Every structure is written in structure tokens, then in C-alpha cells.
């Protein structure tokens, strides 16, 4: 019992707060939304506290060895919860539009966090499948909250493709069960090493990995990305570019490291996927006029870079990817905070709407510029250190990956141009009547906090890199 | 001596930039400008103190200092540390940087009319970036400052230039980012190959030296070419030079001074520190190519300089032509040539900044930079004309002015060089000598067109230099004359650097 508690307490706390929010949703009234927002924040803080407090043993299993808690999962859970914390604060316009539905929104929001955490922790294909499906389901629900008639059409593609991809996952699952009669990672990996017909098993794993590729918006499955983001509400867009990315990288690195670490072909295939994503993502990004679509491509390119780091398969590269994720979360949330601030105050969502904003809100512009510089991976921000670390992991792995490295560097220059277009628009001379609402205090401070964090992380990068190396070692 | 810390030297401008940027600092242009000028003056004095306490007989780096945050060094796990140190060459370049920024701030008053906070903080950020890249002991630290430099340059060019400045600024930034991509790639593979060979994860420039000949030839050439592309775009040499006249002609006048003084020096410094110090043998193989390349630069850009319609473009092209002499000096691969090339870098920065100071004061009075719209200004601006005459003579390389000694040393070095392709080198040196004489053409053409021909009606009422401009130009002329008469006072400071770099080949 005590093992169950120490492994599952953060998830359990989140679960309790989901129920509390559902109870709140029975009531209607103007103050409900505020109460449920604070309860949600409280739940997330309690979950973070319990995650940090309980981590004493190196490894704790629960639920019949389906669920594992160790430093690796704790790292991901804390990242998920921290980004959840910021995202709650960014959700204000969701709440403002549907005050009476705020509790329901937050319960769906929290269940997304819950299943993302479960996915990272699961060491069994069934629990993984359940967690990923439930995470997808909460995303579908949140996407459907947008009442704009156009939005339904735009987000429908995500639902359909998601269904197709999860059927891939099921097929892979059934093949693995048929071959090994096991679903635990450790036992399946044993079966892998003993089984002479590895090709079928590898095929099954690739089918499963497709789910993760889909959620990350990597190349064969990236077509949903811009449309869905355009159709989503702003906080949902921020949500979809953080929580599923964290969950999928948590799962993906574990699966790749457990099963495919020694297959050279797989490395190359993944590297090609990553490179195609980075290259075409950055090429598409430079044509976008809508900020949300631009952020969608940005997410795709960033996860492509992380996949490129991951496909080298070493502890060093894994730690570099963890560090990249750490930086990505702060920078990405900062960028979304800036965009949300802009939209909420003046309903601006196009690049050209940003013109002349420097003259009205100079500090907003400076903070956003720092964030964009960090996203582009230019010194002296955490984005640069992260890029340096990931690319050095790729360079370290041998000369086979050098062509990929060259293309990745080239695409990162293209991506710099894509981000620079936003900066250029903000610094334009044409004066327009933009008034960014300073009442949205939470978004504003999140933006400033992330801008400062992106410089501070660069300065104190060493400590975080050590942490990431420890985490990668313990996986 | 303890009060001399490179950390302060490099990061004080950042603090100044932050102070100016803070919301509590009054957005009042006089107070911002005054603070900036006083700060730059104090910074220059502080930089000069380094020069005073510098022991030029010492072999290697001095004033070494590591930037630590609460006892932790930066990225220690990756073998990257924030260590700063100077040798004679970089110390001179740092003092020069501080000096150029001071001059720029003195000249900024007339031209910068809007967004004072942004302008002055960006100038300080640029200063900090340039100082950082000169003093960095670590490859990736160098790269951080190298990339950081692009941000302020983009803003100061695009925000205060003329209507076309935006396009020019992005052209420069993108070209630099593409070049940086090569540089970064070269650094990454060097870093890891070094790790694979010596099993020490380090990016320290000194420990990456190729003394032990552990790298295969093809690898060295690959990294060398990557570095070369990265730096040549910044110097700039001929096929990659297009951005330089472009931003110079479109940027605001004080920005011209800043860019002419700082940008080219960073490129030359990178070439010396990386290509020459880490791969001396490959540099020796490539030296004839670089020499001919420099020569092409001198002739091509010199010719282009004469036909420009814009005064700023004219001076910018002649600046690129002068960079060709630096390349010849470096490619000579001997003490004389190297010392001449470093001196030439410093002299170029001072002389071309001074020329842009003159253009700045002319542009302020006439609001034009087109050569057809100017002429005969010597009649109404005699003070300006005499000071400009000294500077133009310096740019040509008249004896007893700053550019004479380096040009002579460069060409003498090329003549005496013992590279393999003797005939090619000798011919290049001879052509360089002729080109040096010919450089008088475009400089004097500029002087003649601006100051000597017929005075146009509309300029009859313009005033001569203000006391502030006069003092700035006089200071520059004093520097030009002093180091022209006494070149050894500069050369002896960095003499040991050349022996460190070139000794590798003699052994």
C-alpha cells in the first residue's frame, strides 16, 4: 500500500481535484470560475509538492508493475505540472468566454495533465495505450470548446487522424502480444532479444511510435498541425504545444532506449523523419501570416530538433534532449503568453497587426523579442545552449550524422528568419492604435518571467545539464 | 592591479544598457545622452588602465579571469567555461573598441532624434559583444558574443537608418547567420573530434591547437574552410562583401562610425585566432590563395569605389579595399607581415571611423550624401577640410601618418615571405605595391569631389565644425599622427603574439 502511495500520490491528488472541479460544475454563478481556477492551481501545487517530497527510493512500481516512478518520471511530471500551472494562468480568456463552464474546462484540463503523467510513468503497453488515448481525448474535448463554426472544420482533421493513428497503435500492440504474449516493457525487450524474427516486432514498434510522431506533429503526420492550431482557442493551442509534447517525449525516449537502441536502420529512419520535419517545417513557417499557425510550425520544428537529438541513442544525447525540453517549455509558454496577451486585448492574430506596437508597449516588445531569440536558438539565451547541446550530441555520434547536422543548421537559419518576421513587424514604424491590455496581469507576468528565465537558464545551464544527465542516467 | 578585471570591462556596458533601459530611468534625451557619454568616457579610461599595467614582454595571455556564478562556472559539464583573457593584440583591439564607442556617442547627438533609450542601450550592448568576443578564451563563448553582436547591429542599422535601411540590415543579418552556420558547424566537429582523439571535452582555444598533429589532413581542411567562410563574410572579402557598402550607405551617420570601427576588426581577429592559430599548416597551404584574394579585393573594390554616387559607399568600398592589405599581410606568414596586418586592422578602424566622422558632419549640414550634390565645401568649412586632409592622407598611406607603417610592413612581409609559390607571392606583392599607390586615386577623388570643386549655391550659408566635432576630429588626428610617427609604440605591445602563432611553423 505504501508503495502505491509513494508511486501514485501526485496523480491521485490531481484525480481528487478533477472530482472537486466536477462538483463545482454543478453550481452556476459568477464566482465559480474564480474558485475553480484557484482550486486547480492549488491542486497542481500540491501535486508538485508531493512529487518532490515523495521521491526517496530510486524506483517504485505500482499496479502490478504497470506503473513506474523514478527520477526520470519525476522530472517529466514536474515539467508537466509546471507548464500546467502556467497554462492555468494563461486560460483566462477561456474562462471569460464561458464563465459557467469554467469548472468543466478545468476538470478536462487536469485530466489531460493526469494522463500525460500516467503515460510517462507507464511501463506496460496497455497502460500506455490507455493514457495516450485519454490524453488525446482531453485534447479533442478542449478543441471542441471553440464555438467558432469554422473551428470545428479545422480541428476535425485532428480527431480523424488521431483515431487512425491510435488504430495503428492497437495493431502494433496486438502484434507484440501475439509474438511475445507479454506487454511489460522489460519482458517484451527480453522477447526482442530472443526472437529471431525481429522484423515483425520492429514493425509493430514503428506502428506504435506513429502515435507519438502524430502527437508531436512530425513529418508523415504533420498535416493536422497548422489547421488545428488555427481552429483552437489560444490557451488550448498553448496546451497542445506543451503537454502532449512532454508526454510523448517521455514515452518515446523510453521506448526507443528500451527496444531500438542498437538498430542502426532505425536511427537513420528517425533522423530522416526529424530532418524532413525540421526542413519543411521551417520552410512552411516563413510563409505564415497567422501567429497561431506560425507557432504550430515552430512546435513541429522544435520537436524535430529534439527527435534528431534522440535518434542518436546515448545517455548524452538523451540528457541533451531533456535539457532542450526544459528550455522549450519556458520559451514556448512565454511565446504563447505574448500572443495571448495580444489577442485578448485587441483581437490581434495576424503578423501585420503587430506593426508599430513598439511605440505603445516597449517592454512587451523587448520581452517578446528575447523569447523569440531564444526560440530561434540565438545567443545569449537558453535556446542557444540547448541547440548547442543537442547538436553537439549529434556531432559526437560520428560522421554518419554530419549531413543531417548540416541540414538542421541550415533549417535553423531559415527558422531564425521566420521568427525574425515577428520582430520586424513589431519594430515597424507605422503607427497604429494598438493598446495591449495591461489588465491581463497573469499573462504579462508569465511573459516577463519566461523572458527572464530564458536568460537565467542560459547562465545557470550547468546545473540543469547536470540534473538532466542524472535523470538520463537513471532512466 | 586587482581592480583591473576583464569581467568588469566586458560586462559594464551591459549594465549601462540595462540602466538606460529601466523604466525608472527618465526618458529624457539629454540625461540619457549625458549618462552614455560619461559612462563611455570612464569605460575608455578603465580600458586604458589595462594598457598601462600590461606587461608586453610577457609570453601568452594575461589578466585571465573566469566568470563564475555563485562559484559555478558556465557549462562546465560540456567543457565550456566563461574564461576571459587578453594578449597584446586583443588588448589593443579592446581599447580601440572603447575608443570608437566613445567617438560614436559624441557624434550621435545630431543624428539620433528618436528612441534614445533603445539606441544608447544597443550601442552599449554592441560594445559589450565586441569586447566579449575579443577576450573570450573559449570557442563557444566566442561564438555566443559573435552571434550576440548581430542583434544590436540589426537594430541600430534598421531603426535609425534611411528608408531602405531595414532591407540592408536584414541582408547583413541573414548573411551573417548563414556564415555563422558554417562557423558553428566547424566548431562542433572540431570540439568533438578533439574529444574523440584526446578524450578531453574542451572548447578552450589554446588546448585545441594542432601542435600534436593528431587530426587527419582532410578534417583540418574541412574545419578550416568552415571557419574561413564564417570570418570572410565579416571582414568582408570580395564575393561576400555586398552587405557592407549596403548597410554603410543606408545606416545613420554615427552608426557608420561604429560599424567601420568594429565590424571588420572582429572578422580579422577571428581569422587570426581560429584559422591561423589552430591550423597554421593549413593556413600556410591556403596562404597564396588568400594573398591573391586580398589583391583582388584591393583592385576590385578600389575600382568600384571611384564610380560610386554615394559618399558613404565610396568610403565603404575603400575600406574593403584596405582589408585586402590585411589579408596580404596575414598570408605572408612571417613576423613582419603579421605585425603589419594587425597594425593595419587597428589603423583601418581609426582612419575609416574618422572618415565617417567627417561624412557625418557633412551629412548633418547638407542632408545628402550624393557626390553630385556636394562640392567645394572647403570654402565654407575650412576646419573640416584641413582635418579631412590629414585623415585622407593617412588613408592613402603618406609617411608619418598611421597607415604608412602597416602598409609598408605588409608589403615588405609579402616580399620576404618564404611560402612555396614564390613567383606568385612576389608578383602579388609587387602588384600590391602598385595598388597601394593607386589607392591614392579613390581617396583623393573623394576629397576633391567633396571639398575642392565648385561650391554649390545652396551650401554657401552652412557653418563650419562645432567645437564638439572639432575636438573629436582633432583627437582622431592626434592619434593618427602620433602612431604614424611612433609606430613601434603600438607594435611592441603585441609583438609576442606573432611569435606564438608563427613559431609553430618554424619548429
Interface residues (C-beta under 8 A of the other chain):
Chain A: X362 X363 X366 X373 X378 X379 X380 X384 X385 X388 X389 X391 X392 X395 X396 X402 X405 X406 X409 X410 X412 X413 X416 X417 X420 X424 X427 X459 X460 X461 X462 X463 X465 X466 X469
Chain B: X21 X23 X69 X72 X73 X74 X75 X76 X77 X78 X117 X118 X140 X143 X144 X145 X146 X147 X148 X150 X151 X155 X158 X159 X166 X170 X173 X174 X177 X178 X181 X184 X185 X188 X189 X191 X192 X195 X196
